[in-house]
Amino acid sequence: MAPPAHANMSADGLEHAIALGEAVLAGTSDLGLLNRRSLAWRGKIRRDQIATAPVPDGLRDGDLLLRRWRPADTASFAALNADPAVMEFFPRLRTEPESAAEAGSYDRRFVADGFGPWALERDGRFVGFVGAFRIMRAMPFPGGERIGDTIELGWRLARDAWGQGLATRSARLTLADLAGRCGTRSVVAYTASGNRRSQAVMERLGMVRADTFAHPAVPEGPLRSHVLYRLEPAEISA
């Protein structure tokens, strides 16, 4: 007999699952949403029961392609996650198994939500990801208390892809898809307070700095303080 799921979960995953259960009991998470996501992952829900149009094969802007994840991306993604410069504002580097699990979880978001973090290709080469996440943990900022209600815009690029406007261009493609296909009218983005590069991208996208908060998943220390940016309904257009 296969071992129970909890026996195969990481400590972080188990902690997150417990937090989700506590949020359902407290009424701060939508049990219907959690159930629909679970059914979608298991192939037990019809396409028309997911609240977005079908996921496109990809989104393109000239030499950039946002697409679904492939097994061949894993090695490049692991190298990106092992680069201290890329991971400067994360608590630690990722191992190869952690990177593979992270990539898999990102692709499953397209199945559950109809959107997610796209793998980013430039001229046919994987250089990172850009896309949107449904935030599945309670966050300590206004509107973030209810699990699953808030959508985050995020990105992580290999070091040799920095400084070329790729994150901004790809994020604009993502925002247009969210508005036109998914009907999303508001997103947030956040990063460590010291990460001015990412904050500059948020500002180029027209996002407005709204708050600071202590990230609940980051240990005490200089990286725990985060800044929150918002893009409001009138500012997102297809």
CORHU-V333676 format. One record per pair of residues at least 4 apart in sequence whose C-alpha atoms are under 7 Angstrom apart, sorted by the first residue. I is the first residue (numbers start at 1). J is the second residue. Records with the same first field share a line. If there is no record, write none. Layout:
# CORHU-V333676
I = J / J
This chain:
# CORHU-V333676
3 = 7
5 = 9
6 = 14
9 = 13 / 14
10 = 14
11 = 15
12 = 16
13 = 17
14 = 18
15 = 19
16 = 20
17 = 21
18 = 22
19 = 23
20 = 24
21 = 25
22 = 26
23 = 27 / 28 / 29
24 = 28 / 29 / 30 / 31
28 = 145 / 146 / 147
29 = 146 / 147 / 148
30 = 34
31 = 35
32 = 36
33 = 37
34 = 38
35 = 39
36 = 40
37 = 41 / 112 / 113
38 = 42
39 = 43 / 44 / 45
40 = 44 / 45 / 111 / 112
41 = 111 / 112
45 = 49
50 = 113 / 114
52 = 114 / 181 / 182
53 = 181 / 182
55 = 114
57 = 67
58 = 65 / 66 / 67
59 = 65 / 66 / 67 / 173
60 = 64 / 65 / 66
61 = 65
63 = 122 / 123
64 = 121 / 122 / 123
65 = 120 / 121 / 122
66 = 118 / 119 / 120 / 121
67 = 118 / 119 / 120
68 = 107 / 118 / 119
69 = 73 / 107 / 119
73 = 77 / 126
74 = 78 / 100
75 = 79
76 = 80 / 126
77 = 81 / 99 / 128
78 = 82 / 95 / 96 / 99
79 = 83
80 = 86 / 158
81 = 86 / 87 / 93 / 94 / 99
82 = 93 / 94
83 = 87
84 = 88 / 93
86 = 158 / 159
87 = 93
89 = 192 / 195 / 223
91 = 218
94 = 98 / 99
95 = 99
96 = 100
97 = 101
98 = 102
99 = 103
100 = 104
101 = 105
102 = 106
103 = 107
104 = 108
105 = 109
106 = 116 / 117
107 = 116
108 = 112
109 = 113 / 115 / 116
110 = 114 / 115 / 116
115 = 132
116 = 131 / 132 / 133
117 = 129 / 130 / 131 / 132 / 133
118 = 129 / 130 / 131
119 = 128 / 129 / 130
120 = 126 / 127 / 128 / 129 / 130
121 = 125 / 126 / 127
122 = 126 / 127
127 = 157 / 158 / 161
128 = 156 / 157 / 158
129 = 155 / 156 / 157
130 = 154 / 155 / 156 / 167 / 170 / 171
131 = 153 / 154 / 155 / 171 / 174
132 = 151 / 152 / 153 / 154
133 = 151 / 152 / 153
134 = 148 / 150 / 151 / 152
135 = 147 / 148 / 150 / 151 / 152
136 = 147 / 148
137 = 147
138 = 144 / 145 / 146 / 147
139 = 144 / 145
140 = 144 / 145 / 213
141 = 213
144 = 150
150 = 187
151 = 187 / 188
152 = 187 / 188 / 189
153 = 187 / 188 / 189
154 = 189
155 = 167
157 = 161 / 162
165 = 169
166 = 170
167 = 171
168 = 172 / 201 / 205
169 = 173
170 = 174
171 = 175
172 = 176
173 = 177
174 = 178
175 = 179 / 236
176 = 180 / 237 / 238
177 = 181 / 182 / 238
178 = 182 / 183 / 184
179 = 183 / 184 / 185 / 236 / 237 / 238
180 = 238
185 = 232 / 233 / 236
186 = 231 / 232 / 233
187 = 230 / 231 / 232
188 = 228 / 229 / 230 / 231
189 = 228 / 229 / 230
190 = 226 / 227 / 228 / 229
191 = 195 / 226 / 227
192 = 223 / 224 / 225 / 226 / 227
193 = 225 / 226 / 227
195 = 199
196 = 200
197 = 201
198 = 202
199 = 203
200 = 204
201 = 205
202 = 206 / 207
203 = 207 / 208
206 = 231
207 = 229 / 230 / 231
208 = 229 / 230 / 231
209 = 228 / 229 / 230
210 = 228 / 229 / 230
211 = 227 / 228
212 = 225 / 226 / 227 / 228
213 = 225 / 226 / 227
214 = 224 / 225 / 226
215 = 224 / 225 / 226
218 = 224
219 = 224
220 = 224
231 = 235
232 = 236
